[in-house]
């Protein structure tokens, strides 16, 4: 029922893939892709440097003069090349914590277990972010990692498309262990994964967890 809703004022939009926009007192983007030109980002978070997560064109569309870009070590050269000053590029590794004003950011690993697309050695990232009283887990491109199953979060953004990430079934099982209040499936419908994956994910998800479908609804 409605009492399950997270009581917060944040607007969440996902236009495709893992391209998430969180709007509170600050405007945050994660892996912006195929976005409109808005030049309104306070912070751009990058999970890893694959083309559909580090899109140069879309970073330029949402950034403004004061935007900070946050990501793994390998965004440095690419971000400098886009004209970011070194002081506006924040490089992180898994298991680091920083404060961005009132936003608390903790990084966690994001990698593949039995496939080679996202090697652990790259130190690519998921983010656990607390803003205005709500904790969000943005998983990045990852499998269902044992070390992430105990994260505390209100809302989890989990990839379900398979091939490059966990499958819908693996994602549902992971979500059921994670027990967020709300789960938002991502990373389907563009490169891999479709409505069948969404339906499978939905059918396997514990009923106490609220499912919010954001892709294709905005």
VOTOR-711595 format. One line per 8 residues: number of its first residue (from 1); their letters; for each residue x, y, z negated of N, C-alpha, C. Coordinates in nm, 2 decimals. Example, Ala and Ser with C-alpha at 12.3 -4.5 7.8 and 13.67 -1.06 7.14 Angstrom:
// residues 2
1	as	1.32 -0.57 -0.78 1.23 -0.45 -0.78 1.32 -0.33 -0.78 ~ 1.28 -0.22 -0.71 1.37 -0.11 -0.71 1.29 0.00 -0.79
//
This chain:
// residues 218
1	xxxxxxxx	0.08 -0.12 0.00 0.00 0.00 0.00 0.08 0.12 0.00 ~ 0.02 0.24 -0.01 0.09 0.37 0.00 0.19 0.39 -0.12 ~ 0.16 0.32 -0.23 0.26 0.34 -0.34 0.39 0.29 -0.31 ~ 0.41 0.21 -0.21 0.54 0.15 -0.17 0.62 0.26 -0.10 ~ 0.56 0.36 -0.05 0.63 0.46 0.03 0.74 0.53 -0.05 ~ 0.85 0.55 0.02 0.95 0.63 -0.05 0.91 0.77 -0.05 ~ 0.91 0.83 -0.17 0.86 0.97 -0.18 0.97 1.06 -0.15 ~ 0.99 1.10 -0.02 1.09 1.20 0.01 1.05 1.27 0.13
9	xxxxxxxx	1.12 1.38 0.15 1.07 1.47 0.26 1.15 1.46 0.38 ~ 1.23 1.35 0.39 1.32 1.34 0.50 1.25 1.29 0.63 ~ 1.28 1.36 0.73 1.23 1.31 0.86 1.34 1.22 0.92 ~ 1.29 1.10 0.97 1.38 1.01 1.03 1.34 0.98 1.17 ~ 1.43 1.01 1.26 1.40 0.98 1.40 1.51 0.89 1.46 ~ 1.47 0.79 1.54 1.57 0.71 1.61 1.52 0.71 1.75 ~ 1.60 0.77 1.84 1.56 0.77 1.98 1.59 0.64 2.06 ~ 1.70 0.58 2.02 1.74 0.45 2.09 1.86 0.39 2.01
17	xxxxxxxx	1.87 0.26 2.03 1.99 0.19 1.98 2.02 0.21 1.83 ~ 2.13 0.28 1.80 2.15 0.31 1.65 2.16 0.46 1.63 ~ 2.09 0.53 1.72 2.10 0.68 1.72 2.00 0.73 1.62 ~ 2.04 0.75 1.50 1.95 0.79 1.39 1.98 0.94 1.36 ~ 1.86 1.01 1.33 1.87 1.15 1.28 1.80 1.16 1.15 ~ 1.87 1.20 1.05 1.81 1.22 0.91 1.80 1.37 0.89 ~ 1.68 1.42 0.86 1.67 1.56 0.83 1.62 1.58 0.69 ~ 1.71 1.64 0.61 1.67 1.69 0.48 1.72 1.83 0.47
25	xxxxxxxx	1.78 1.87 0.35 1.84 2.00 0.35 1.95 2.02 0.45 ~ 2.01 1.91 0.48 2.11 1.90 0.59 2.06 1.81 0.70 ~ 2.12 1.83 0.82 2.08 1.74 0.93 2.20 1.65 0.96 ~ 2.17 1.52 0.96 2.27 1.42 0.98 2.24 1.34 1.10 ~ 2.34 1.31 1.18 2.32 1.21 1.29 2.41 1.09 1.27 ~ 2.37 0.98 1.31 2.45 0.86 1.31 2.45 0.81 1.45 ~ 2.57 0.79 1.51 2.59 0.73 1.64 2.50 0.79 1.75 ~ 2.50 0.93 1.76 2.40 0.99 1.85 2.42 0.94 2.00
33	xxxxxxxx	2.30 0.91 2.06 2.30 0.86 2.20 2.18 0.90 2.27 ~ 2.19 0.95 2.39 2.07 0.99 2.47 1.99 1.09 2.40 ~ 2.05 1.18 2.33 1.98 1.28 2.25 1.95 1.40 2.33 ~ 1.85 1.48 2.28 1.83 1.61 2.34 1.94 1.71 2.29 ~ 1.95 1.82 2.36 2.05 1.92 2.32 1.99 2.00 2.21 ~ 2.05 1.99 2.09 1.99 2.06 1.98 2.09 2.15 1.90 ~ 2.22 2.11 1.91 2.32 2.19 1.84 2.28 2.21 1.69 ~ 2.24 2.11 1.62 2.19 2.13 1.49 2.25 2.04 1.38
41	xxxxxxxx	2.35 1.97 1.42 2.41 1.87 1.33 2.50 1.94 1.22 ~ 2.47 1.91 1.10 2.57 1.94 0.99 2.68 1.84 0.99 ~ 2.63 1.71 1.00 2.73 1.60 0.99 2.69 1.50 1.10 ~ 2.80 1.45 1.16 2.78 1.34 1.26 2.86 1.22 1.20 ~ 2.79 1.11 1.18 2.86 0.99 1.13 2.87 0.89 1.24 ~ 2.99 0.84 1.26 3.02 0.74 1.36 3.05 0.61 1.29 ~ 2.98 0.50 1.34 3.02 0.37 1.27 3.14 0.30 1.34 ~ 3.15 0.32 1.48 3.26 0.27 1.55 3.27 0.33 1.69
49	xxxxxxxx	3.37 0.30 1.76 3.40 0.38 1.88 3.35 0.31 2.01 ~ 3.26 0.21 2.01 3.21 0.16 2.13 3.12 0.28 2.20 ~ 3.11 0.27 2.33 3.05 0.38 2.41 2.91 0.41 2.36 ~ 2.83 0.31 2.31 2.69 0.34 2.28 2.68 0.39 2.13 ~ 2.80 0.41 2.07 2.80 0.46 1.93 2.88 0.59 1.92 ~ 2.99 0.60 2.00 3.06 0.72 2.01 3.04 0.77 2.15 ~ 2.93 0.85 2.17 2.90 0.90 2.30 2.94 1.05 2.30 ~ 3.05 1.08 2.38 3.11 1.21 2.38 3.00 1.31 2.42
57	xxxxxxxx	2.92 1.28 2.52 2.82 1.37 2.57 2.72 1.41 2.46 ~ 2.68 1.31 2.39 2.58 1.33 2.29 2.63 1.40 2.16 ~ 2.75 1.37 2.13 2.82 1.44 2.02 2.82 1.59 2.05 ~ 2.85 1.62 2.18 2.86 1.77 2.22 2.72 1.83 2.22 ~ 2.61 1.75 2.25 2.48 1.80 2.25 2.42 1.84 2.11 ~ 2.47 1.77 2.01 2.41 1.79 1.88 2.50 1.87 1.79 ~ 2.63 1.88 1.82 2.72 1.95 1.73 2.70 2.10 1.74 ~ 2.74 2.17 1.63 2.75 2.32 1.63 2.89 2.36 1.58
65	xxxxxxxx	2.91 2.49 1.56 3.05 2.53 1.53 3.10 2.47 1.40 ~ 3.00 2.45 1.30 3.05 2.40 1.17 3.03 2.25 1.15 ~ 2.99 2.18 1.25 2.97 2.04 1.23 3.09 1.96 1.19 ~ 3.08 1.88 1.09 3.19 1.78 1.06 3.15 1.65 1.12 ~ 3.26 1.58 1.16 3.24 1.44 1.22 3.31 1.34 1.13 ~ 3.24 1.24 1.09 3.29 1.14 0.99 3.30 1.00 1.06 ~ 3.41 0.93 1.04 3.41 0.80 1.11 3.54 0.72 1.07 ~ 3.55 0.61 1.13 3.67 0.53 1.11 3.79 0.59 1.17
73	xxxxxxxx	3.91 0.54 1.14 4.04 0.59 1.18 4.05 0.62 1.33 ~ 3.99 0.53 1.41 4.01 0.55 1.55 3.92 0.65 1.62 ~ 3.85 0.73 1.54 3.78 0.85 1.61 3.87 0.97 1.62 ~ 3.98 0.97 1.55 4.06 1.09 1.54 4.10 1.15 1.68 ~ 4.17 1.07 1.76 4.21 1.12 1.89 4.09 1.17 1.98 ~ 3.98 1.09 1.98 3.87 1.12 2.06 3.80 1.25 2.01 ~ 3.80 1.27 1.88 3.73 1.39 1.82 3.81 1.51 1.85 ~ 3.94 1.50 1.83 4.03 1.61 1.87 4.01 1.65 2.01
81	xxxxxxxx	4.00 1.55 2.10 3.99 1.57 2.24 3.85 1.64 2.27 ~ 3.76 1.63 2.19 3.63 1.70 2.20 3.63 1.84 2.15 ~ 3.74 1.88 2.09 3.75 2.01 2.04 3.72 2.03 1.89 ~ 3.71 1.92 1.82 3.69 1.93 1.67 3.83 1.97 1.61 ~ 3.82 2.06 1.52 3.94 2.09 1.44 3.98 1.98 1.35 ~ 4.10 1.96 1.32 4.14 1.85 1.23 4.07 1.85 1.10 ~ 4.04 1.98 1.05 3.98 1.99 0.92 3.83 1.95 0.92 ~ 3.77 1.94 1.04 3.63 1.90 1.06 3.62 1.75 1.09
89	xxxxxxxx	3.73 1.68 1.09 3.72 1.53 1.11 3.75 1.46 0.98 ~ 3.66 1.38 0.94 3.68 1.31 0.81 3.70 1.16 0.84 ~ 3.82 1.10 0.82 3.84 0.96 0.85 3.83 0.88 0.73 ~ 3.76 0.77 0.74 3.73 0.68 0.62 3.77 0.54 0.66 ~ 3.79 0.46 0.55 3.80 0.31 0.56 3.69 0.25 0.48 ~ 3.67 0.12 0.50 3.57 0.06 0.41 3.60 0.07 0.26 ~ 3.50 0.09 0.18 3.51 0.10 0.04 3.57 0.23 -0.01 ~ 3.54 0.34 0.06 3.58 0.47 0.02 3.45 0.54 -0.02
97	xxxxxxxx	3.46 0.64 -0.11 3.35 0.73 -0.15 3.39 0.87 -0.14 ~ 3.30 0.95 -0.08 3.32 1.10 -0.08 3.19 1.17 -0.10 ~ 3.21 1.30 -0.14 3.09 1.38 -0.15 3.10 1.49 -0.04 ~ 2.98 1.50 0.03 2.97 1.60 0.13 2.86 1.70 0.07 ~ 2.91 1.80 0.00 2.81 1.88 -0.07 2.73 1.80 -0.17 ~ 2.60 1.79 -0.16 2.52 1.71 -0.25 2.49 1.57 -0.20 ~ 2.56 1.54 -0.09 2.54 1.40 -0.03 2.65 1.31 -0.07 ~ 2.61 1.20 -0.13 2.72 1.10 -0.17 2.73 1.00 -0.06
105	xxxxxxxx	2.85 0.97 -0.02 2.87 0.88 0.09 2.97 0.77 0.04 ~ 2.93 0.64 0.07 3.01 0.53 0.04 3.02 0.45 0.16 ~ 3.14 0.40 0.20 3.15 0.32 0.32 3.16 0.17 0.28 ~ 3.11 0.09 0.37 3.12 -0.06 0.36 3.17 -0.12 0.49 ~ 3.21 -0.24 0.49 3.26 -0.30 0.61 3.15 -0.33 0.71 ~ 3.18 -0.33 0.84 3.09 -0.37 0.95 3.17 -0.45 1.05 ~ 3.15 -0.58 1.06 3.23 -0.66 1.15 3.16 -0.79 1.19 ~ 3.21 -0.85 1.29 3.15 -0.98 1.33 3.22 -1.10 1.26
113	xxxxxxxx	3.15 -1.20 1.23 3.21 -1.32 1.17 3.25 -1.42 1.27 ~ 3.17 -1.44 1.37 3.20 -1.56 1.46 3.20 -1.51 1.61 ~ 3.23 -1.38 1.63 3.24 -1.33 1.77 3.34 -1.21 1.76 ~ 3.39 -1.17 1.88 3.50 -1.08 1.88 3.47 -0.94 1.91 ~ 3.35 -0.90 1.91 3.32 -0.76 1.96 3.36 -0.66 1.86 ~ 3.34 -0.69 1.73 3.37 -0.60 1.62 3.46 -0.66 1.52 ~ 3.59 -0.66 1.55 3.69 -0.73 1.46 3.70 -0.66 1.32 ~ 3.72 -0.74 1.22 3.73 -0.69 1.08 3.85 -0.60 1.08
121	xxxxxxxx	3.96 -0.63 1.15 4.08 -0.56 1.15 4.07 -0.41 1.19 ~ 3.96 -0.38 1.27 3.94 -0.24 1.32 3.89 -0.15 1.20 ~ 3.85 -0.21 1.09 3.80 -0.13 0.98 3.69 -0.03 1.02 ~ 3.59 -0.08 1.10 3.48 -0.01 1.14 3.38 0.00 1.02 ~ 3.28 0.08 1.03 3.21 0.12 0.91 3.06 0.10 0.91 ~ 3.00 0.07 0.79 2.86 0.10 0.76 2.86 0.21 0.65 ~ 2.75 0.27 0.64 2.74 0.38 0.54 2.63 0.36 0.44 ~ 2.66 0.39 0.31 2.56 0.39 0.21 2.56 0.53 0.16
129	xxxxxxxx	2.45 0.60 0.18 2.44 0.74 0.17 2.33 0.78 0.08 ~ 2.36 0.86 -0.02 2.25 0.91 -0.11 2.23 1.06 -0.09 ~ 2.11 1.09 -0.05 2.07 1.23 -0.02 1.94 1.26 -0.09 ~ 1.94 1.36 -0.18 1.81 1.41 -0.24 1.74 1.29 -0.30 ~ 1.81 1.20 -0.37 1.74 1.10 -0.45 1.71 0.97 -0.37 ~ 1.74 0.96 -0.25 1.71 0.84 -0.17 1.84 0.78 -0.12 ~ 1.86 0.65 -0.13 1.98 0.59 -0.08 1.95 0.51 0.05 ~ 2.03 0.54 0.15 2.01 0.48 0.29 2.13 0.39 0.32
137	xxxxxxxx	2.11 0.28 0.37 2.22 0.20 0.42 2.21 0.19 0.57 ~ 2.31 0.25 0.64 2.32 0.24 0.78 2.43 0.14 0.82 ~ 2.39 0.02 0.87 2.47 -0.09 0.87 2.58 -0.09 0.98 ~ 2.56 -0.01 1.09 2.66 -0.02 1.20 2.64 -0.15 1.27 ~ 2.74 -0.18 1.36 2.73 -0.31 1.43 2.80 -0.42 1.35 ~ 2.72 -0.51 1.29 2.78 -0.60 1.20 2.70 -0.73 1.19 ~ 2.76 -0.83 1.14 2.69 -0.95 1.11 2.64 -0.94 0.96 ~ 2.57 -1.04 0.91 2.51 -1.04 0.78 2.62 -1.08 0.68
145	xxxxxxxx	2.70 -0.98 0.64 2.82 -1.00 0.56 2.79 -1.03 0.41 ~ 2.85 -1.13 0.36 2.83 -1.16 0.22 2.85 -1.04 0.13 ~ 2.96 -0.97 0.16 3.00 -0.86 0.07 2.90 -0.74 0.07 ~ 2.81 -0.74 0.17 2.71 -0.63 0.18 2.57 -0.67 0.12 ~ 2.56 -0.79 0.08 2.42 -0.84 0.04 2.38 -0.79 -0.09 ~ 2.47 -0.73 -0.17 2.44 -0.68 -0.30 2.43 -0.53 -0.31 ~ 2.43 -0.46 -0.20 2.42 -0.32 -0.20 2.29 -0.27 -0.25 ~ 2.29 -0.16 -0.32 2.16 -0.11 -0.37 2.12 0.00 -0.27
153	xxxxxxxx	2.00 -0.01 -0.21 1.95 0.09 -0.12 1.80 0.09 -0.12 ~ 1.75 0.21 -0.09 1.60 0.22 -0.08 1.56 0.19 0.06 ~ 1.64 0.23 0.16 1.61 0.21 0.30 1.73 0.15 0.37 ~ 1.71 0.04 0.44 1.82 -0.02 0.52 1.79 -0.01 0.67 ~ 1.89 0.03 0.74 1.88 0.04 0.89 1.97 -0.08 0.94 ~ 1.90 -0.19 0.99 1.98 -0.31 1.03 1.97 -0.34 1.17 ~ 2.08 -0.38 1.24 2.07 -0.42 1.38 2.01 -0.56 1.39 ~ 1.92 -0.58 1.49 1.85 -0.71 1.50 1.87 -0.77 1.64
161	xxxxxxxx	1.94 -0.70 1.73 1.94 -0.74 1.87 2.02 -0.87 1.90 ~ 2.11 -0.91 1.81 2.19 -1.03 1.84 2.30 -1.00 1.94 ~ 2.36 -1.10 1.99 2.48 -1.09 2.08 2.60 -1.02 2.02 ~ 2.58 -0.89 1.99 2.69 -0.81 1.94 2.68 -0.80 1.78 ~ 2.56 -0.83 1.73 2.54 -0.81 1.59 2.46 -0.93 1.54 ~ 2.41 -0.92 1.41 2.33 -1.03 1.36 2.20 -1.04 1.45 ~ 2.15 -1.16 1.45 2.02 -1.19 1.53 1.91 -1.14 1.44 ~ 1.79 -1.14 1.50 1.67 -1.10 1.42 1.65 -1.19 1.30
169	xxxxxxxx	1.67 -1.32 1.32 1.65 -1.41 1.21 1.76 -1.39 1.10 ~ 1.88 -1.37 1.14 1.99 -1.34 1.04 1.96 -1.20 0.97 ~ 1.91 -1.11 1.05 1.88 -0.98 0.99 1.77 -0.99 0.89 ~ 1.67 -1.07 0.92 1.56 -1.08 0.82 1.60 -1.15 0.69 ~ 1.68 -1.25 0.71 1.74 -1.32 0.59 1.83 -1.23 0.51 ~ 1.91 -1.15 0.58 1.99 -1.05 0.51 1.91 -0.94 0.44 ~ 1.80 -0.89 0.50 1.71 -0.80 0.44 1.65 -0.85 0.32 ~ 1.61 -0.98 0.33 1.54 -1.04 0.21 1.63 -1.05 0.09
177	xxxxxxxx	1.76 -1.07 0.12 1.85 -1.07 0.01 1.88 -0.93 -0.05 ~ 1.89 -0.84 0.05 1.92 -0.70 0.01 1.81 -0.63 -0.07 ~ 1.69 -0.67 -0.03 1.57 -0.62 -0.10 1.56 -0.47 -0.11 ~ 1.57 -0.40 0.01 1.54 -0.26 0.01 1.39 -0.23 0.00 ~ 1.35 -0.11 -0.03 1.20 -0.09 -0.03 1.15 -0.09 0.11 ~ 1.23 -0.03 0.20 1.19 -0.02 0.34 1.31 -0.07 0.43 ~ 1.28 -0.13 0.54 1.38 -0.17 0.64 1.34 -0.11 0.77 ~ 1.44 -0.06 0.84 1.42 0.00 0.97 1.51 -0.08 1.07
185	xxxxxxxx	1.45 -0.16 1.16 1.53 -0.23 1.26 1.59 -0.14 1.36 ~ 1.72 -0.16 1.40 1.78 -0.08 1.50 1.86 -0.18 1.60 ~ 1.92 -0.11 1.70 2.01 -0.19 1.79 1.94 -0.30 1.87 ~ 1.82 -0.26 1.92 1.75 -0.35 2.02 1.69 -0.26 2.12 ~ 1.65 -0.32 2.23 1.57 -0.24 2.33 1.65 -0.16 2.43 ~ 1.79 -0.15 2.41 1.87 -0.08 2.51 1.96 -0.17 2.58 ~ 2.06 -0.23 2.51 2.16 -0.31 2.57 2.12 -0.46 2.56 ~ 2.09 -0.50 2.43 2.04 -0.63 2.41 1.92 -0.62 2.31
193	xxxxxxxx	1.84 -0.73 2.31 1.73 -0.74 2.21 1.61 -0.66 2.26 ~ 1.49 -0.72 2.23 1.37 -0.66 2.28 1.26 -0.68 2.18 ~ 1.13 -0.67 2.22 1.02 -0.67 2.13 1.01 -0.81 2.07 ~ 1.05 -0.92 2.14 1.05 -1.05 2.08 1.13 -1.06 1.95 ~ 1.25 -0.99 1.96 1.34 -0.99 1.84 1.27 -0.91 1.73 ~ 1.20 -0.81 1.76 1.13 -0.73 1.66 1.02 -0.81 1.60 ~ 0.95 -0.88 1.68 0.84 -0.96 1.62 0.89 -1.08 1.53 ~ 1.00 -1.14 1.58 1.06 -1.24 1.50 1.11 -1.19 1.36
201	xxxxxxxx	1.18 -1.07 1.37 1.23 -1.01 1.25 1.11 -0.98 1.15 ~ 1.01 -0.92 1.21 0.89 -0.88 1.13 0.83 -1.00 1.06 ~ 0.82 -1.12 1.14 0.75 -1.23 1.08 0.83 -1.30 0.97 ~ 0.96 -1.28 0.97 1.05 -1.35 0.87 1.08 -1.26 0.75 ~ 1.04 -1.13 0.76 1.07 -1.04 0.65 0.97 -1.06 0.53 ~ 1.03 -1.06 0.41 0.94 -1.07 0.29 0.84 -0.96 0.29 ~ 0.72 -1.00 0.25 0.61 -0.90 0.26 0.62 -0.78 0.17 ~ 0.71 -0.80 0.06 0.73 -0.68 -0.03 0.81 -0.57 0.03
209	xxxxxxxx	0.88 -0.61 0.14 0.96 -0.51 0.21 0.88 -0.44 0.32 ~ 0.88 -0.31 0.31 0.80 -0.23 0.41 0.88 -0.22 0.54 ~ 0.82 -0.26 0.65 0.89 -0.25 0.78 0.85 -0.11 0.84 ~ 0.95 -0.04 0.88 0.92 0.09 0.96 0.98 0.08 1.09 ~ 0.90 0.09 1.19 0.95 0.08 1.33 0.96 0.23 1.38 ~ 1.09 0.26 1.41 1.11 0.40 1.45 1.15 0.41 1.60 ~ 1.20 0.31 1.66 1.25 0.32 1.80 1.12 0.31 1.89 ~ 1.12 0.40 1.98 1.01 0.40 2.08 0.89 0.47 2.02
217	xx	0.89 0.53 1.91 0.77 0.59 1.85 0.79 0.74 1.84 ~ 0.89 0.79 1.90 0.91 0.94 1.88 0.95 1.00 2.02
//
